[in-house]
Amino acid sequence: MTRVELLLAQMDEVYGRLAGRLEGLTDAEYFWEPVPGCWTVRRDGSGARVADYAEPDPDPAPFTTIVWRLTHLADCKVIYSEWAFGPRRLTFPDLAAPGHGGRCAGQAGGGPGA
């Protein structure tokens, strides 16, 4: 097995495990805020969904919702691909946060069009 084949097999396994754990979760569960002030994905003034974010990172780091964590995972994957293999134009603010949990899970495993 080549290094590339090994990497692809590991990624397939990880995303398969992630999808299995998320299967059947409702949007209410994806967006559930278990503590006050936790980071999530919210609608901004224009109605677009955006993930909570601050720079520099707060200390201590805020608690996050499932949808925030999946959006973060998907966005990091898309940005990495863009800057490692693409035209290097996209930035985090360019990425639209998904409107429901199932789409977010798809983006984390399958890319921006999933």
MARLOGU-33595 format. One record per residue (C-alpha): residue number from 1; x, y, z. Coordinates in Angstrom, 1 decimal. Example, Ala and Ser with C-alpha at 12.3 -4.5 7.8 and 13.67 -1.06 7.14 Angstrom:
REM residues 2
R   num     east    north       up
R     1     12.3     -4.5      7.8
R     2     13.7     -1.1      7.1
This chain:
REM residues 114
R   num     east    north       up
R     1      0.0      0.0      0.0
R     2      1.4      3.4     -1.0
R     3      1.5      6.4      1.4
R     4     -1.3      8.0     -0.5
R     5     -3.5      4.9     -0.4
R     6     -2.9      4.6      3.3
R     7     -3.8      8.2      3.9
R     8     -7.0      7.9      1.8
R     9     -7.9      4.7      3.6
R    10     -7.5      6.4      7.0
R    11     -9.5      9.4      5.9
R    12    -12.3      7.1      4.7
R    13    -12.3      5.3      8.0
R    14    -12.4      8.4     10.1
R    15    -15.2     10.1      8.0
R    16    -17.2      6.8      8.1
R    17    -16.9      6.7     11.8
R    18    -17.9     10.3     12.1
R    19    -21.0      9.8      9.9
R    20    -22.0      6.8     11.9
R    21    -21.9      8.7     15.1
R    22    -23.9     11.6     13.7
R    23    -26.5      9.5     12.0
R    24    -30.0     10.2     13.3
R    25    -29.2     13.5     15.1
R    26    -31.8     16.2     14.7
R    27    -31.1     19.8     14.0
R    28    -32.2     20.5     17.6
R    29    -29.4     18.3     18.8
R    30    -26.8     19.8     16.4
R    31    -27.7     23.3     17.5
R    32    -28.2     22.5     21.2
R    33    -26.4     25.0     23.5
R    34    -25.7     23.1     26.7
R    35    -24.1     26.1     28.5
R    36    -24.7     29.8     28.3
R    37    -22.3     31.6     26.0
R    38    -21.2     28.6     24.0
R    39    -20.1     29.1     20.4
R    40    -22.5     27.9     17.7
R    41    -23.7     28.8     14.2
R    42    -26.1     31.8     14.2
R    43    -27.9     34.0     11.7
R    44    -26.3     37.4     11.2
R    45    -28.0     40.6     10.4
R    46    -28.4     39.6      6.8
R    47    -29.9     36.2      7.6
R    48    -26.8     34.3      6.6
R    49    -25.5     31.6      8.9
R    50    -22.1     32.3     10.5
R    51    -20.0     30.4     13.0
R    52    -19.0     32.2     16.1
R    53    -15.4     33.2     15.9
R    54    -12.9     35.5     17.6
R    55     -9.3     36.5     17.0
R    56     -7.2     36.1     18.9
R    57     -8.6     32.8     20.4
R    58    -10.3     33.5     23.7
R    59     -8.7     32.0     26.8
R    60    -10.2     29.9     28.1
R    61    -11.7     28.5     24.9
R    62    -15.5     28.6     24.8
R    63    -17.6     25.5     24.9
R    64    -19.0     24.7     21.4
R    65    -22.0     23.1     19.9
R    66    -21.9     20.0     17.7
R    67    -22.8     22.2     14.6
R    68    -20.0     24.6     15.4
R    69    -17.4     21.8     15.7
R    70    -18.5     20.2     12.4
R    71    -18.5     23.5     10.7
R    72    -15.0     24.2     12.0
R    73    -13.8     20.8     10.8
R    74    -15.4     21.2      7.4
R    75    -14.1     24.8      6.9
R    76    -10.6     23.8      7.9
R    77    -10.6     21.0      5.4
R    78    -11.9     23.2      2.6
R    79     -9.4     26.0      3.4
R    80     -6.5     23.5      3.6
R    81     -7.4     22.1      0.2
R    82     -7.8     25.6     -1.3
R    83     -4.4     26.7     -0.1
R    84     -2.5     23.5     -0.6
R    85     -3.9     22.5     -4.0
R    86     -6.2     25.3     -5.2
R    87     -5.9     29.0     -6.3
R    88     -5.4     30.2     -2.8
R    89     -8.3     32.7     -2.8
R    90    -10.8     31.5     -0.3
R    91    -10.8     32.7      3.3
R    92    -12.9     31.6      6.2
R    93    -15.4     34.5      5.8
R    94    -16.0     33.3      2.2
R    95    -17.5     30.0      3.5
R    96    -21.2     29.8      4.1
R    97    -22.1     27.9      7.3
R    98    -24.7     25.1      6.6
R    99    -28.2     25.7      7.6
R   100    -28.8     22.3      9.2
R   101    -26.8     19.6     10.9
R   102    -27.0     17.0      8.1
R   103    -25.5     19.3      5.5
R   104    -22.7     20.2      8.0
R   105    -21.9     16.5      8.5
R   106    -21.8     16.1      4.7
R   107    -19.4     19.0      4.3
R   108    -17.1     17.6      6.9
R   109    -16.8     14.3      5.1
R   110    -17.4     15.1      1.5
R   111    -16.3     18.7      0.8
R   112    -18.1     22.0      0.2
R   113    -20.6     20.7     -2.3
R   114    -21.7     17.7     -0.2
